Amino acid sequence: MIAGNKIPVFLDDVFAHYDEERTRKGFLFLSEYSRLDQVIFFTCHRYSLTEDQCTDFPEQ
């Protein structure tokens, strides 16, 4: 942290060599992690996962 400020996590094509199941699990992890810190994800790939396949947000 810099002067008490959180730094966002920048990720560039981290799932490029993952199969579909590992990619889904990676997105699940990022979904949970992003509740604590900002995650900025860059990719040139098109993922066919729908939001409900990789996130499970509780009703608010």
ROKOLVEX-816151 format. One record per residue: residue in one letter; x, z, y of N, C-alpha, C, O in turn. Coordinates in nm, 3 decimals. Layout:
+--------+---------+---------+---------+---------+---------+---------+---------+---------+---------+---------+---------+---------+
: residu :     nc1 :     nc3 :     nc2 :    cac1 :    cac3 :    cac2 :     cc1 :     cc3 :     cc2 :     oc1 :     oc3 :     oc2 :
+--------+---------+---------+---------+---------+---------+---------+---------+---------+---------+---------+---------+---------+
:      A :       X :       Z :       Y :       X :       Z :       Y :       X :       Z :       Y :       X :       Z :       Y :
...
+--------+---------+---------+---------+---------+---------+---------+---------+---------+---------+---------+---------+---------+
This chain:
+--------+---------+---------+---------+---------+---------+---------+---------+---------+---------+---------+---------+---------+
: residu :     nc1 :     nc3 :     nc2 :    cac1 :    cac3 :    cac2 :     cc1 :     cc3 :     cc2 :     oc1 :     oc3 :     oc2 :
+--------+---------+---------+---------+---------+---------+---------+---------+---------+---------+---------+---------+---------+
:      M :   0.082 :   0.000 :  -0.118 :   0.000 :   0.000 :   0.000 :   0.087 :   0.000 :   0.125 :   0.195 :   0.059 :   0.128 :
:      I :   0.038 :  -0.065 :   0.223 :   0.107 :  -0.070 :   0.351 :   0.025 :   0.011 :   0.451 :  -0.088 :  -0.026 :   0.482 :
:      A :   0.080 :   0.120 :   0.500 :   0.014 :   0.205 :   0.598 :  -0.128 :   0.241 :   0.556 :  -0.219 :   0.243 :   0.639 :
:      G :  -0.148 :   0.270 :   0.428 :  -0.278 :   0.311 :   0.379 :  -0.375 :   0.198 :   0.352 :  -0.487 :   0.224 :   0.308 :
:      N :  -0.336 :   0.073 :   0.377 :  -0.423 :  -0.041 :   0.352 :  -0.395 :  -0.100 :   0.215 :  -0.280 :  -0.110 :   0.173 :
:      K :  -0.502 :  -0.138 :   0.145 :  -0.484 :  -0.202 :   0.016 :  -0.453 :  -0.350 :   0.036 :  -0.506 :  -0.415 :   0.127 :
:      I :  -0.368 :  -0.402 :  -0.048 :  -0.332 :  -0.544 :  -0.045 :  -0.412 :  -0.614 :  -0.154 :  -0.415 :  -0.566 :  -0.268 :
:      P :  -0.477 :  -0.727 :  -0.123 :  -0.552 :  -0.797 :  -0.227 :  -0.460 :  -0.851 :  -0.336 :  -0.342 :  -0.875 :  -0.312 :
:      V :  -0.516 :  -0.869 :  -0.453 :  -0.442 :  -0.928 :  -0.565 :  -0.468 :  -1.078 :  -0.563 :  -0.583 :  -1.122 :  -0.570 :
:      F :  -0.361 :  -1.157 :  -0.555 :  -0.371 :  -1.302 :  -0.557 :  -0.329 :  -1.351 :  -0.695 :  -0.221 :  -1.317 :  -0.744 :
:      L :  -0.414 :  -1.432 :  -0.758 :  -0.386 :  -1.485 :  -0.892 :  -0.396 :  -1.637 :  -0.887 :  -0.494 :  -1.692 :  -0.837 :
:      D :  -0.296 :  -1.703 :  -0.941 :  -0.292 :  -1.850 :  -0.939 :  -0.289 :  -1.902 :  -1.082 :  -0.187 :  -1.894 :  -1.151 :
:      D :  -0.403 :  -1.955 :  -1.127 :  -0.415 :  -2.018 :  -1.259 :  -0.366 :  -1.929 :  -1.374 :  -0.297 :  -1.975 :  -1.464 :
:      V :  -0.403 :  -1.802 :  -1.369 :  -0.355 :  -1.708 :  -1.471 :  -0.413 :  -1.734 :  -1.609 :  -0.357 :  -1.686 :  -1.708 :
:      F :  -0.524 :  -1.810 :  -1.619 :  -0.585 :  -1.839 :  -1.749 :  -0.558 :  -1.982 :  -1.795 :  -0.627 :  -2.032 :  -1.884 :
:      A :  -0.462 :  -2.047 :  -1.737 :  -0.437 :  -2.189 :  -1.765 :  -0.414 :  -2.219 :  -1.913 :  -0.452 :  -2.325 :  -1.962 :
:      H :  -0.352 :  -2.127 :  -1.985 :  -0.319 :  -2.151 :  -2.125 :  -0.400 :  -2.065 :  -2.221 :  -0.364 :  -2.049 :  -2.338 :
:      Y :  -0.512 :  -2.008 :  -2.171 :  -0.598 :  -1.923 :  -2.253 :  -0.706 :  -2.007 :  -2.319 :  -0.750 :  -2.108 :  -2.264 :
:      D :  -0.748 :  -1.964 :  -2.437 :  -0.864 :  -2.027 :  -2.499 :  -0.990 :  -1.970 :  -2.433 :  -0.982 :  -1.881 :  -2.348 :
:      E :  -1.106 :  -2.022 :  -2.471 :  -1.231 :  -1.984 :  -2.405 :  -1.261 :  -1.834 :  -2.415 :  -1.304 :  -1.772 :  -2.318 :
:      E :  -1.238 :  -1.776 :  -2.531 :  -1.266 :  -1.633 :  -2.550 :  -1.173 :  -1.545 :  -2.467 :  -1.219 :  -1.449 :  -2.405 :
:      R :  -1.046 :  -1.577 :  -2.464 :  -0.952 :  -1.498 :  -2.383 :  -0.982 :  -1.515 :  -2.235 :  -0.969 :  -1.420 :  -2.158 :
:      T :  -1.021 :  -1.634 :  -2.194 :  -1.059 :  -1.658 :  -2.055 :  -1.180 :  -1.572 :  -2.018 :  -1.182 :  -1.510 :  -1.912 :
:      R :  -1.280 :  -1.569 :  -2.105 :  -1.399 :  -1.487 :  -2.081 :  -1.362 :  -1.340 :  -2.066 :  -1.411 :  -1.271 :  -1.977 :
:      K :  -1.276 :  -1.292 :  -2.154 :  -1.232 :  -1.153 :  -2.147 :  -1.150 :  -1.128 :  -2.020 :  -1.158 :  -1.021 :  -1.960 :
:      G :  -1.072 :  -1.226 :  -1.980 :  -0.996 :  -1.214 :  -1.856 :  -1.087 :  -1.203 :  -1.735 :  -1.062 :  -1.122 :  -1.645 :
:      F :  -1.193 :  -1.283 :  -1.733 :  -1.290 :  -1.275 :  -1.624 :  -1.365 :  -1.142 :  -1.627 :  -1.396 :  -1.086 :  -1.522 :
:      L :  -1.394 :  -1.091 :  -1.745 :  -1.457 :  -0.959 :  -1.755 :  -1.368 :  -0.852 :  -1.693 :  -1.414 :  -0.766 :  -1.619 :
:      F :  -1.239 :  -0.859 :  -1.726 :  -1.144 :  -0.764 :  -1.668 :  -1.140 :  -0.776 :  -1.517 :  -1.146 :  -0.676 :  -1.446 :
:      L :  -1.131 :  -0.899 :  -1.466 :  -1.125 :  -0.919 :  -1.321 :  -1.253 :  -0.871 :  -1.254 :  -1.249 :  -0.819 :  -1.143 :
:      S :  -1.364 :  -0.889 :  -1.321 :  -1.491 :  -0.841 :  -1.267 :  -1.487 :  -0.689 :  -1.248 :  -1.530 :  -0.638 :  -1.144 :
:      E :  -1.437 :  -0.618 :  -1.347 :  -1.426 :  -0.473 :  -1.337 :  -1.322 :  -0.432 :  -1.233 :  -1.345 :  -0.343 :  -1.152 :
:      Y :  -1.207 :  -0.497 :  -1.236 :  -1.098 :  -0.464 :  -1.144 :  -1.140 :  -0.489 :  -0.999 :  -1.100 :  -0.414 :  -0.910 :
:      S :  -1.218 :  -0.594 :  -0.977 :  -1.257 :  -0.629 :  -0.840 :  -1.353 :  -0.527 :  -0.778 :  -1.381 :  -0.534 :  -0.659 :
:      R :  -1.402 :  -0.435 :  -0.857 :  -1.484 :  -0.327 :  -0.801 :  -1.396 :  -0.229 :  -0.724 :  -1.445 :  -0.156 :  -0.637 :
:      L :  -1.267 :  -0.225 :  -0.756 :  -1.173 :  -0.133 :  -0.692 :  -1.090 :  -0.200 :  -0.583 :  -1.064 :  -0.140 :  -0.479 :
:      D :  -1.049 :  -0.323 :  -0.608 :  -0.962 :  -0.396 :  -0.515 :  -1.009 :  -0.540 :  -0.504 :  -1.074 :  -0.593 :  -0.594 :
:      Q :  -0.976 :  -0.602 :  -0.393 :  -1.012 :  -0.742 :  -0.373 :  -0.924 :  -0.831 :  -0.460 :  -0.802 :  -0.812 :  -0.467 :
:      V :  -0.987 :  -0.928 :  -0.528 :  -0.916 :  -1.022 :  -0.614 :  -0.942 :  -1.163 :  -0.559 :  -1.057 :  -1.202 :  -0.538 :
:      I :  -0.835 :  -1.237 :  -0.537 :  -0.846 :  -1.376 :  -0.492 :  -0.787 :  -1.463 :  -0.602 :  -0.669 :  -1.452 :  -0.634 :
:      F :  -0.870 :  -1.548 :  -0.660 :  -0.837 :  -1.625 :  -0.779 :  -0.832 :  -1.774 :  -0.746 :  -0.932 :  -1.830 :  -0.700 :
:      F :  -0.718 :  -1.836 :  -0.768 :  -0.701 :  -1.979 :  -0.744 :  -0.689 :  -2.052 :  -0.877 :  -0.624 :  -2.003 :  -0.970 :
:      T :  -0.749 :  -2.169 :  -0.886 :  -0.736 :  -2.251 :  -1.006 :  -0.773 :  -2.396 :  -0.974 :  -0.847 :  -2.423 :  -0.879 :
:      C :  -0.722 :  -2.487 :  -1.053 :  -0.763 :  -2.627 :  -1.042 :  -0.853 :  -2.664 :  -1.160 :  -0.897 :  -2.778 :  -1.172 :
:      H :  -0.881 :  -2.566 :  -1.246 :  -0.963 :  -2.589 :  -1.365 :  -1.110 :  -2.560 :  -1.336 :  -1.142 :  -2.476 :  -1.252 :
:      R :  -1.196 :  -2.629 :  -1.405 :  -1.339 :  -2.600 :  -1.398 :  -1.374 :  -2.517 :  -1.520 :  -1.356 :  -2.559 :  -1.634 :
:      Y :  -1.425 :  -2.399 :  -1.493 :  -1.466 :  -2.312 :  -1.602 :  -1.615 :  -2.325 :  -1.622 :  -1.691 :  -2.333 :  -1.525 :
:      S :  -1.658 :  -2.328 :  -1.747 :  -1.798 :  -2.347 :  -1.777 :  -1.871 :  -2.215 :  -1.802 :  -1.983 :  -2.215 :  -1.853 :
:      L :  -1.809 :  -2.105 :  -1.766 :  -1.873 :  -1.976 :  -1.783 :  -1.977 :  -1.955 :  -1.674 :  -1.953 :  -1.984 :  -1.557 :
:      T :  -2.090 :  -1.905 :  -1.713 :  -2.191 :  -1.870 :  -1.613 :  -2.166 :  -1.727 :  -1.568 :  -2.095 :  -1.651 :  -1.635 :
:      E :  -2.224 :  -1.690 :  -1.456 :  -2.200 :  -1.556 :  -1.403 :  -2.242 :  -1.448 :  -1.501 :  -2.173 :  -1.346 :  -1.514 :
:      D :  -2.353 :  -1.466 :  -1.571 :  -2.399 :  -1.364 :  -1.665 :  -2.311 :  -1.355 :  -1.789 :  -2.320 :  -1.256 :  -1.863 :
:      Q :  -2.228 :  -1.454 :  -1.815 :  -2.136 :  -1.448 :  -1.929 :  -2.012 :  -1.366 :  -1.896 :  -1.947 :  -1.315 :  -1.987 :
:      C :  -1.980 :  -1.354 :  -1.769 :  -1.855 :  -1.283 :  -1.736 :  -1.877 :  -1.162 :  -1.649 :  -1.781 :  -1.091 :  -1.620 :
:      T :  -1.998 :  -1.134 :  -1.606 :  -2.024 :  -1.014 :  -1.528 :  -2.150 :  -0.945 :  -1.579 :  -2.242 :  -1.010 :  -1.628 :
:      D :  -2.151 :  -0.816 :  -1.566 :  -2.267 :  -0.738 :  -1.606 :  -2.283 :  -0.627 :  -1.503 :  -2.246 :  -0.513 :  -1.527 :
:      F :  -2.338 :  -0.663 :  -1.386 :  -2.352 :  -0.566 :  -1.278 :  -2.478 :  -0.483 :  -1.299 :  -2.584 :  -0.537 :  -1.331 :
:      P :  -2.468 :  -0.353 :  -1.281 :  -2.587 :  -0.269 :  -1.294 :  -2.687 :  -0.296 :  -1.183 :  -2.650 :  -0.338 :  -1.073 :
:      E :  -2.813 :  -0.272 :  -1.212 :  -2.916 :  -0.287 :  -1.111 :  -2.894 :  -0.185 :  -1.001 :  -2.861 :  -0.070 :  -1.030 :
:      Q :  -2.913 :  -0.225 :  -0.876 :  -2.896 :  -0.132 :  -0.765 :  -3.023 :  -0.119 :  -0.687 :  -3.028 :  -0.044 :  -0.589 :
+--------+---------+---------+---------+---------+---------+---------+---------+---------+---------+---------+---------+---------+
